[in-house]
Amino acid sequence: MKQGFYLFLIFSVLLSVLFSCDHKTKKDVVSLQSQSQHPSLILTKKGVQDIRAQLGTIPIFDATLAKVKEEVDAEILEGIDVPIPKDFSGGYTHERHKKNFLIMQKAGVLYQILDNDKYALYVKEMLFAYEKLYPTLLIHPQERSYARGKLFWQCLNDSNWLVYVSQAYDCVYDFLTEEERNQLETNLFRPFADYISLENPQFFNRVHNHSTWGNVAVGMIALVMNDDDLLDRALYGMKMDVLDPNQKDNDGGLIRKEGQKVGFLANVDEPFSPDGYYTEGPYYQRYAMYPFLVFAEALQNVKPDIKIFEYNNGVLLKSINTLLNLTDADGEFFPLNDGQKGMSYYSRELVSSVDIGYYYGGHDSSLLSISQLQDEVLLDDTGLAVAIGIRDGLATPFIKKSVAYTDGANGDQGGLGIVRAQGAKNELALVMKYSAQGLSHGHYDKLSFSFYNRGDEVIQDYGLARFVNIQQKGGGNYLKENTTWAKQTIAHNTVIQNETSHFGGDFETGNLNHSDKYLFDVENSNVQIVSATEVNAYPGTQLHRTMALIKDAYFENPILLDIVNVNSETENQYDLPYYYFGQIISSNFKYASETSLTTLGTKNGYQHLWKEAEGKAASGNSQITWFNNNSFYTLSSVVSEKDNLIFASIGANDPNFNLRKDPTFIIRKPKNKNANFVSVLETHGHYSPVSEIATNAFSSIKKLEIAFNTVAYIGIIIENMNKEQKLFIFSLKDASKESKHSININNKDYQWVGPYNYTIIN
C-alpha cells in the first residue's frame, strides 16, 4: 500500500471525527441517546473512540484498515446481489451469500471507525434485501445435509451468516430507526434464529463444531436484540421435548439425551480437554475457534457477570496456545482426523484467536510475534491492543514445545504427544496420536504418527478426502473416499490386523474407546519418548507403541526409533505402513515389481491401494532410502525371512481421481500371535540442484537388532557404520521414573532407574 493512500485515509478519518457533530441529522441525534449499548458485541463505544484516537500511529492496524476499506469499497461499487439459493459450497449462490456476510461485517466496522454513512447505508440495504428474500425461501434444494439450511445447503453455513451479520447489525443498530429494527427482527432475525434451532434440533442440540456455530449464531443476535429467551437457548440449548426420540444424528455428533447438557456452555465443557485440546482435531478446532471466541468476547462485553473467560478453568483462552502449538515449522496445522493440509494460523479464525487471546489472556507477548507473521489484526478493541503492543516493540518469540495434550473433558481419554528436536539445519517434529475417536471427524488410527522436517512431511497423515469449496469435486463437500479411504486404518501409519480397521470401522464402537498414554518423557533433550497403549481396537489384541527421538553425536540429525509391540490371543496378519513422500533411491533387499497392477485387498481401504512390488529381506534388516525436497531419508527395520515387504501407492478404485497418488512401504507379518515392529528413521544429507552434489546420501546404520524381548522389557541395538553399538532398553510394564531395573543382555548386566536406558555397548 503506497504512503499517499495511508495519508489520505488518515486525513479523511481525522476530518470525519472533527466535523462529525456538525453534520448530524435529527435521526443521528436520537441515535446518540441510545449509543451507550451499540456497538457492544466486538466493537465497543469506548473502543471506537480509542481506535480513532490512535489512527495513523499503529502501522499494522492502519494497514489492515486500508485493506478492508479497499475491499468493501469495491463491493459497494459492484452493488447488492442476494440470489435465490441453489448451489453447494463453491457454487455461485453459496459463495455470493458467504461474501455478503463477510462484507457486511466489515462494512459495519468501517461505519463505526470512519463514521461514514455510506457503509451503514450499504449494510442497511443488504439487510433489507435479505429481509425481503428470507420469508420466501423454502428449505435449500440440495439434499445432502442432515440439517439443510435456507440460504445455504446446510444449517452450519446459515449459522455462519448470522454470526457475522449480527456484528454488522450491532454496528448499524443506532443508524436504523426503531421501525426498521422491528421490521428486520420480526421478518428476518427471529425467524432465522428459530429455524436453525427450533426447527433443526438435530443440528442445534449437539456437542459438535456445527452446534457451536448454531448456538453462537442465536446467542449473538440475542445480545444485539437484548432477547434473554434467545440467549438462554444459545447458552443452554433447547428442552428435550422438542426432539424426536427416533431421530438419528447421521453426522456423528453426540446424541443429547435427557439430563445431558446442550448449548454453547456444553460445547465449551465437553469437546475440550483441560489442556485445551479439541477432540475433533486442530483443523476443526481452528474452524470452531472463531464462534467460541467471538461469542465469548461479546458475552464479556455485554454480560460480564457470566465471566465466560474464566468458565471451565479458562479453557477457551488456554486452547489458543494449544492450537498454535499444533502446527509445524511453517505454521500449518497437523492434519489429524479430518484435516485439510495447508490450513494454518494465517487463517482469519486464528487472527481473531490471537487478538482475543492477547487482549483477554493477560497480554502474552509471544502472541504478538504470531500476529506479526499474520500481518493483520481485527478492527476492534482487541486488534487495537495487539497493534499497540507490536508498535511498542513488546513482541517476543512464540516457542513451540515438546508437549503431551490430554483428550476428553476430564483429560482421561488418551491424547496426543508432540516431540520436537533441532536437527542440523531445522526442526524435526514427531506427532503421535493416542486420542479418543474425535466425534464424526475422527479416524480409525489408534497409535498412528506423522513426522516432519523443517515443516515438510516426511511420514504423512493423509488428512481428509475433500476439495473444500471446489464445486467440481462433489460440490466441495466430503467425498465418499473419505469414508472408504481416509478414515480407514490402512490410510495411517499404524498397525492393521487382518486387513480390518480399528473397531471394525464402526463409529459407535470407536466413540466408546480411547487409547492410553503410557509415558511421555522429554526432560532429557537427547532422548525424548512418547509411548501409548491400545487394547480395544481389536478384541483380544494389545498394541503398545513407543517412539523415541534420539539425538546422538554420530548421526547428522536426531533419529526416530519406532517400536510396536503386538500381543494377541490368536494368530493374525499384521501390517504396518509408512506413508513417505519422495523417490525411492535404494533398498537392501530384492523385490519383484508387478507387471500388471492389482489391489492390495478388497475392502477397509485396501481396495484403494495398488500393489506395485513385493520382496523379502534375508539379512534380518530391511532398509530403504528415499529422496524428497533435497534431503535423504532411510528407514531401517528389523524383519524376518517370513515378513513381506510391500511397495504400494494410493489410487486404486478411484474412477473420479479423488485420491492423491501417494506411495507407501508396508511391513507385513503374515502369521503371528505376538509380533514386534522395530524401525529407525534417519534424516540425513542434502542435494544441491545447482552444484549437483549430494552429501551424506547414505544411511549411517549398519545393523538394527532386537537384543532382548520379554513381556516386561525390550532391548534394541543400533549399530553404526563404525561398528559402534548403542543399546536402548525400555520397560514395557513400569513407566515410573523412580523404579530401579536390572536385566542381563548377552551376558552383560544393565542397571538403571526410570522407564528407559540408552547407553553405549562397545
LINVENUR-V530227 format. One record per helix or strand of 3 or more residues. SS is the DSSP state (H for helix, E for strand). FROM is the first residue (numbers start at 1). LEN is the number of residues. If there is no record, write none. Layout:
SS&FROM&LEN  SS&FROM&LEN
This chain:
H&3&21  H&26&9  H&45&10  H&59&20  H&92&23  H&117&18  H&155&21  H&178&20  H&201&4  H&209&17  H&228&9  H&240&3  H&264&6  H&282&21  H&304&3  H&308&18  H&348&13  H&365&10  H&381&11  E&403&4  E&415&8  E&427&8  H&439&3  E&448&6  E&456&4  H&474&3  H&480&7  H&489&3  E&495&3  H&502&4  H&507&5  E&516&6  E&527&8  E&541&10  E&559&10  E&572&7  E&583&5  E&590&10  H&606&3  E&609&8  E&621&8  E&631&8  E&644&7  E&663&10  E&675&10  E&686&3  E&693&3  E&701&9  E&713&8  E&725&7  E&740&6  E&748&6  E&756&5
